[in-house]
């Protein structure tokens, strides 16, 4: 059926079978194709203003070409659009939307040849195995869509919304997927692990040969044992990567593709397990409650991004940039982080359990310890001002770069602290028990965890908890180590206000001042956090202690104070000092010399 150049404007052809029909440059203004069968139909250059496709079958339909404009198409909810061809078309602002329980099948859709879908709404679509190579999807909305196993090298997702989207096993990075190995994997992995710095094993050479690639006389480098390997042949480099489900060995060539850009994109509640984001620009992106386990983040730029309870378990993190990012309660469990950059990052409550951080840079990063994020130390001569409630007299807050808000208030803390930092389970690291025997998380004392029965009060005079106290905590779903340290507390709490003119991207709603054994007043930022640069998020976010950071980092990793971890020596630099960001100001102990107590 040839309808090219025909005027069908305003016609109602609902339910008609137009399989293979040619509508090239036809006038289809206001034409109603509801429920029609349009398999393999051609719409190149057609006038599609207000054309309706609700319930239509659009499998393999052709909407390609720059003169095919989809901006005002009334898509409704097509029945199916598998392998639909949008190559090179103008889809700016178009709205093709399914529902959360009924994704529109658009599998293997073609968005190549610079198809422009800037500002489009493509939510709740099944786009698995689609080809988006070079596609322009800036500020497009893909909420709830499935983009698994898509190929999207060189695509533009800047400012796009991918909340609740599934990008698992998709290709966005600067490494090109050449082929996949699915058999004999255990032998391949064993041989590769045993060949670090040596020649490529013959089995691997044969596998490459079967795919037309010669790696004879090449060298193997183990990047992450059991997970990632490098094979170099002169100036050519290949990356072998175990898939997220361990069922495939993916073989990439470095530099074989152009990386996509996701700068400013929102990936909240998204899933990107096993996705290739190598060398992708994901700066200033949002990852609230996102799952990115086994994701390839080699040389990825995530500077200035926001992560809240994101999961990067077993991700590939090598040369990854997290500078100035906010990473609250973010999980890096079991990850080998090689040469990562966390300068000026907020790492409150991040989890590095079983992780290894090699040659990283944590300079000026805010890392929460059991008492909170260490800010600075004051001379004990300020104790009288604290007892008098005179915040204005405590000048180190301003001189150290943490000026308080105009409505900040001060109150004493009386009771006991339990240092539970030696507890190896992911638990509360510091408990505060007030004089009324209410038990709090010291980092978030806004609501009691439970009440301590008065019969246990004498046990608080012991240096360590006994079995009765441990069992009482356990009965209240709190883990308490037998090696925990109990001590009376001399401390004060500052309730800050959001107008605090701090240069950092976060404001600490609560600041704790603790008199410690060295005779000084240690100042810590604790929860809740107010976010200055992310106004769409809750104004107050809780965080816990950063887990296992001390055991994760190697000796050459640069700590927040600017010193390599090799300089850590309790007799010279304490761990708290290593974790305290420096400020280009007069140190607080010198400022105290000019203070009149």
N, C-alpha and C positions, 0 to 999 in steps of 0.2 A: 504494500500500500504506500503510495507516494503522495504525501500531502505537503511537499516542499513548496514554499512560497504561497500556500493557500491561506485564505482568511477564514479562520474558524473562531474568531473572537466572539465571546459570549455564548458559544454553543455548549449544550449539556450532553456529553457523550459518556455519561457514567456507565460503568459495567461493560463497555465495549472491548472486544479483544483486538488490540492494535499491535500484536506481536510483530516486531521487525519493521514497524511503520517508520516512514521518513518524514519528519516534521521540520526539516532544515529551513530556517528563516521563515517559517510560517508565522502568521499572526495569531497567537493563542491568548490574547488579552482576555482575561476573565473566563477562559474556557474551563469547563468542569470535567475532570477526568476521574471523579471519585469512583473507586472500586474497579477502574479500568485495568486491563492487562496490557502493560507497556514494556514487556520484556524485549530487550534489544532495540527499542525504539530510539530514534535519533532526533535530538532537539537542538542541534548545533545552530547558533545564531537566531533561534526563534525568539519572538517577543513573548515573554513569559510573565508579564505584569498581571498580578492577581490570578494567575493560573492555579487551579486547585487539584491536588493529587491525594487527597485524603482517602486512605484505604486502597490506593492503587498499588499494583505490582510493578516495580521499576528495576527489576533485576537486569543488569548489563545495559541499562539505558545510558545513552550518550549525551551528556550535557557539556562536552568539552569545548574549548576555544575561548579566546578572550572576548569575542563578541556575544557570548552566551552569558546573559546577566540574570542572576538568580535573586537579586536583592528583595524583590516584592512578590516572589512566589509564595502562594498559600499552600505549603506542604501538607498541613494537617498531620496525620500519622499514616504514612504509606504502610501497606501490608508488609512489603519487603523491598529492599533496594540493594541486594547483594551484587558486588562487582560493578556498582554504578560508576560511571566515568565522569569525574569533574575536572579532568586534566586541563589546566590553563584557563579555567573559567573565572568569571567574576562573581564570587559568592559573598561579597561584602555585605554584612548585616542580615543575611538571610537567616530564617528561623526554621530549623528542622529538628523537632523535639519529640522524643518518645516519653515514656513514663518509667518511674523507678521499678515497677514490676513488669514492664513490657518494653524492653529495649527494641528499637527498630532495627532489623537485620540489615546492616550495611557492610558485611564482611567483605574484605578484599577490595574495598572502594579505592578508586584512583584519584589522588589529589596532586599529581605530579605537575611538572611544567609550570611552576610558580602559580598554581591555583591560589586565588586570593580570597580567603574567608575571614579577613580582618573584621572583628566586631560581630561575627556571626554567632548564633546560638545553635550548637550541635550537641545538645544534652540528651542523655539517655539513649545513645545510639550504640549498636554493636558494630564496632569498627575494627574488630580483630583482623590481623593480617592485611590491613590497609596499607597502601603506599602513599606516604605523605612527603616523599623526598622533595625538598625545595618548596614545600607548601608555605603559604603565608597565613598564619592563624593568630596574628597579634590581637590581643584582647578578646579572642573568641572564648565562648563558654562551652566547655565540654563536661559540665557537671554530670556525674553518674554514668558517663560513657565508658565502654570497655575498649581500650586501645592495646590489647595484648598482641604481642608479636608483630607490631607495626614496624615499618621501615620509614624513618623520618629524618635521615641525615640532611643537614643544611636547611631544616625547616625553621620557621620563626613562630615561637609560642610566647613571645614577650608579652607580659601582662595578661596572659591567658588564665582562665579559671578552669582548673582540673580537679576541683574538689570532688571527692568520692569516686574519682576515675580510677580505672585499673590499667596501668601501663606496664605490667609485668612482661619480662622477656622481650621488650621492644628495643629497637636500635636507633639511638639518637646521637651517638658519640662519633669521635673522629677515627675510631677503629672500624674497619669494614669486616663484617662476618663473611668468611670465605667458605667454610664448610663445617660440618658437625660430625663428630665421632660418637657412635652409640653403642658399640660393642668393644669388648676387651678393655673396658675402662680401668678396672682395678690394676691390670698389668701396666697400662700406660702410666697411671698415676705413680705406681711404685717405681717404675723405671725413670720417670722424670724427677721424682724426689731424690733419687740416688745419683743423678747426673749433674748436680749443680757445679757449674764451671767446667763441665766436660762436654764431649761430643754428644750429638743427638743419638739416642738409642735407635737401633736398626728398625724396630717396630714402628717408631714414630716416623722415621725416614720413609718407610714403605707407605704409611698412611698418607703422608704428604704427596708422595709420588702418584698414588692413586687419584689424587685431585690435581695433578698436573703441576706440582710445585717441588722443586729440588732444594732440599735442605742438607745435602751432604756437605761435610766440612763446616757445619754450623755448631754453635755453642748454646748450651742450656743454662739458664739462670733461674733458680727457684725464687719466685717473688713472695708467694705465700704457700708454705708447704701444704700439699694436698688440695690446693685451691687454684693457684695461678702460677704460670711459668712463662718465661721469655725465651724465644729462640731467635738468635741473631745470625744473619747471613750477610756479611759485608755491611752495606748501609740499609738493608731491609730487616725489619723486625716483626716477629709474629708473637701474638699473645694467646696462650692456651688457657682457657678458663672453664672450671667446672661449673655446670649449670646449677641454679638454685635448688633443684630437686635431685641433684647428683646423678641424673640419668644421661647427661650428655657432656661431651668435652667440646666446647666451642672454640673454633680456631679463627682468630682475627689477624688482620694486617694493620699495623700502625700506619697512620697517615693515609689510609685507603679511602677515607670519606671526610666530608665536611661536617663539623659538629653543629648540632642545632643550638638555638638560643631560647632559654626560658627565663630570661631576666625579668624579675618582678612577677613571675607566675605564682598562682595560688594552687598548692597541692594538698590542701587540708583533707585529712581522712582518706587520702589516696593510697593506692598500693602499687609499688613499682619493683616488686621482687625480681631480681635477675635482670633488670633493665640496664642497658649500656648508656651511661651518661658521661663517658670519658671525654674530657676537655670541653664539656658543655658549659655554657654560661648560665648558671642558675642563681646569679647574684640577686639579693633582695627578694628571694622567693619565700613562700610561707608553707610550713610543713607541720601544722598542728595535727597531732594524732595520726601521723602518716606511717605507713609500713614500707620500709625500704631495705629489708633484709636481703643480703646477697647482691645488692645493687653495685654496679661498677662505677665508682666515683674517682677513678684515676685522673688526676690533673683537672678535676672539676672545680669551677669557681662558685662557691656558695657564700661569698662574702656578704655580710649585711643581712643574711637570711634569718628567719625566725623558726625555731624548732621547739615545740612543746609536746613532750611525751612521744616524740618520733622514735622509730625503731630502726637502727642501722646494724642490727646483729649480723655478723659474718659478711658485712659489706667490704668491697675492695676500696680502701682509703689510702691512696698513694699520691703525694704531692697535691692533696686536696686543700683548697683554701676556705677556711671558716672565719677569716678575719672579720671582726666586728659583728659576728653573728650572735644571736641569742639562742642558747641551747639549754633549755630548762627541762630537767627530767628526761633527757634524751639518752637512749640506750646504744652503747657501742660494745655490747657484750661479745667477747670472743674475737674481736676485730684486731687485725694487725694494721696499725696506722703508721705508714711510712712517710716521713717528711711532711706531716700535716702542718698547716699554719692556722693557729688559733689566736693570733695577736688581737688584743682588745675584745676578745669574745667573752660572753657571759656563759659560764659553764656550771651554773647552779644545779646541783642534783643530777648531773650527768653520771651515767653508769659505765665504768670501764672494767667491770668484772671479767677476769680471764682475758683481757685485752693486752696488747703490747703496743706502746707508743714509742716509735723509733725516730730519733733526731727531729722531734717536733719543735714548734715554736709557740710557747704559751705566754710570751711577753705581754704584760698588762692585761692578761685574762683574769676574770673574776671567778674564783673557784671556791665553792662553799666547803668549809671544814665543819667539824661537829658543832662549834659555837656559831657558825655563820661564815660569811665572806670576810676575811680579815681586811680591814680598811687602814688602820694605823694604830699606833700605841701612844698613849699620853702619860705624862709624869703624874705620879700620885698626888702632887700638890693640888690637882683639880678636884680631889675628893670632897673638900669642903664646899666648893661650888655645886657639886652634884647633890650633896646632902641638903644644900639650901635651895635647890631647884633653880639655880641661876644659869640657864642655858647661854645667855648672852656673854657670860664671862668665859665660856669654854671656846676659846678662839681657834683651837686646832681644826675644828670641823671646816671652817672656811679656809684656813691656810693649807689644809691637806686636800682640798678639792671636793669636799662633801658638805657644802653649805646646807643648813636646815631650812625647812619651810617656815613661813611666818606663823603658822598655827601649831608648830611643833610643841610637844609637851613632855615633861620628864616625870618619871615615877620610880621609886626604889623597888628592887626585887629582893624579897626575903624568903629564905627557905634553903633547899639543897639542890645541888647539881649532881647528876649521875653521868659521868663520862662513859658512854657505851660504845666508843669508837672501835674497840677491839672485837666487837661482835661481827662475825663473818657473814651473817645472814643479811639480806637487804632490809634493814630495820632502822628504827630511830636511833641516831647516834648520840644524842644528848637529851636526857630527861631533866625537866625542872619540876620540883615538888615545892609548892608554896606552903606557907605556915598553916594553912587550912587543910593540908594534905591532898590537894588537888594535883594530879599528875599531868604534865603537859609535854608536848614536843617542844624543846627549847627554841627551835627554829620557827615554830608557829604556835605561840602560846595563847591564841585567841579563844580556844575552846578546850576544856579539859578532856584528856583521853579517858580517865577514870578516877575514882576516888580511892585513896590508900587508907585502909582500915587503921584505926588508931592503935591497934595492937602491934602494928608493924613499925610504928614511929621509933621505938628504941633501936631498931636495926639500922636506922639512918645515921647513927653515931659510929657505926663500923666503917672501916675504909673500903670494904667490898661487900657486895650483897651475899646473904646466906641463901640456902635452898628455899626457905620459907618465902623470902622476898622474891626470889626468882620465880617460884611457882605462882605467887600472886600476880606478878606481871604477866606470866604465861596465861593464866586464867582470864586475863583481860586482853588477850591477843597481842601482847607486846613481848618481844624477845629481849632478855636481859642476860648479858654475859657474867659469868662468875668472876671474871677479871675486871669488871667495870669498877670505876673509882667513884666513891661517894664523898662529897665534901660540902660543908656549908657554903652558901654563896653570898658574896658581897658584890652586888651588881645593880645596875640601873637600866631602865627601859626608856627609850625615846620614841614616842609616837610621832612620826614625821607627818608632813602635809604635802600634797601633790604639787604645791607651788615651789618646792625646793629647786633652786637654780643650778642643778648639777650638770656637768658636761656629759656624763655618761648616758647611755640610752635607757637606763632603768633608774628608778628611785626606790630606795628601801623604805617600805612603810614603817618598819620597826628597826631600830638600831640598839644593839645591846652593848653596854659598857661593863666589862667584867674585871674586877681586881684579881690578878693572878699571882702565882707564887714568886714571880720575879720582882714584885713590888710595884709594877706598872699597871696602868689602866688600858686594857686591850679593847678596841672598838671593832664591832662586827656588824655587817649588814645582814639582816635576817628577813624572813617573810613578813608581810607579803610584798611582792614586787609590783610597782607601777611601771607600765611600759610607755615610754615617751614617743617612740617612733611607730608604734603599731596601735593606733586608736581604735581599730575594729575589734580588738581583743579585750577580754575582761580586764578591768582596771586593777585587779588584784589577783596575783598568781602565787600560789604557794610553791616552795621548793624544799628539798631535803639536802643532806650532805652529798657532795660529789663522791661517788664510790670508787675505790680501788685505784685512784689516780697515782698514789705514791708507788704502788707496786707495778703499775703499767708503764711508767716512763723510764727510758734508759738514761744512762749517764750524760749523754750529749744533748738531751732535750733541754731547751731553754725554759726556765721556770718564769712565773709571772714577775719576779723581781729582776729579771734580766740576767741572772746567773745560770750557767749550766747545772744540771742536777748533780754533776760530779762534785760541785762545791758544797753540797749538803753535808753539814757536820754539826751535830747538836752543840758542840763546844764553840762554834763560830757562827754558823747560820742555823737557826732552828727551822723546823719544817714550816711553821707559821710564817717566818720571815721569807722563806723561799716562795711562799704562796701569796705574799703581799705585794700588790702593785706599787711601784715607786711613783712619786710625784715630784715634779721639778720645783719644790718649795723647801722652805726651811724645815728640817726635821722637827717633830713635835717635842723631842727632848731638849732641843736648843730653844724652841719657843718657850718652854717651861722655865728656862733660866731667867726670862724677862717677866715672868708671871708673879704677881704678888698674891700669895695665898691668904 
